[in-house]
Amino acid sequence: MRRQRGYAHSLKELLSGGEYLDTVCANLYQRVMNNPVCAACEHFRYCNGGCMALGTLYSPEVPDVFGSDLTKCVFYRNGWYRKAVSAMSGWRNETEIRP
């Protein structure tokens, strides 16, 4: 397979292993084990840590794919989930948060 100029690895090499594959195949257990803030949060079972891209973006110093997605923190901690559920009272809620 011919490589295009400027690329050190072929697409096959990139998708066959390494840091990229480890990142995109990360699971929730890895997220909990690598993020004590999410692990201790009462809302984790609903948001699952949020978006990994946003977690990386909002990491304080070093980009961290297991960082917290602060948009989900705001959504749940500030009561927006409950407000959304209340606004859609005619809908069946499958993931009600219990205290």
N, C-alpha and C positions, 0 to 999 in steps of 0.2 A: 504494500500500500504506500502510495506516495504522500509525503507530508507537505503541507503548505508552508511557505516561507514564514518564519517567525514563530512557529509552534514547536515546542520541544517534545510534545507527546501527541500521539494519535488519539482520536476519540476513543478507540477501543482500549487503549492503555489507561486513559482517564477513568473509563467506566468499569474497568476490571479490578480496581482496588485502589488503596491509598486513602488520603485524607478526605477527598471529595466523597467517595463511596461511604466511608465511615460516617460522614456528616449526614448525608441524605438518607441513610439507613438507620439512623439513631432511633431508639425506642423510648417509651415513657420511663422505663426503669432507669435508663442512662440519664435522662433529664432530671429525675428526682435525685439520683445519686450525685449529680454534678451541680445541683442548684439547691442549697439549703433553704433559700427563701421560698421557693415553690414547694419544696418538700414539706415545709411547716404550714403552708397556707391552707385554710379550710376550703378554699374554692378550687384547689388544684384538680379535684375529680371532675369538675365541670369545664375548666378551661384548658387543662393539660399543659399548662405553661404558656399557652398562646402560640403565636407565630415565631418560629425559630429565626426567621430573617429579622423581625423586629426585636427579638431578644438580643441578637447580635448587634443591631444598631444601637440599642439602648444600654449596652454593656458599658460600665463606667470608665474603664481604662483600656483594657485589651479586648478586642472583639471576641465574644464568647457565644457560640451557637447554643449553649445551654443557659444563656442569660434569660432574665425575666422579660416577658413582653409587657411593658408597663401599661399599654393600652388596655389589656385585660385586667390588670390590677385595678385600674381606675374604674372600669366597667363594673366589676364585682364588688369591690370595697366601698364604693360610693353609692351603692344601691341601685345602679342602673339596670341590673338584671331583674330585680323585683319590680321596678317601674315598668320595664318592658312586658313582664308577665302580667302585671295589672292592666296595662293598656290593651292587652290581647286576651282579656278575661274569657272571651267566648271560645278560645282555642284550647285544646287539650295540652297540658304541660307535661312532657315526659321526663324532665330533669329538674324537678323542684328541689330547691336548696332547703335542707332541714337544718335547724340550729344545732 
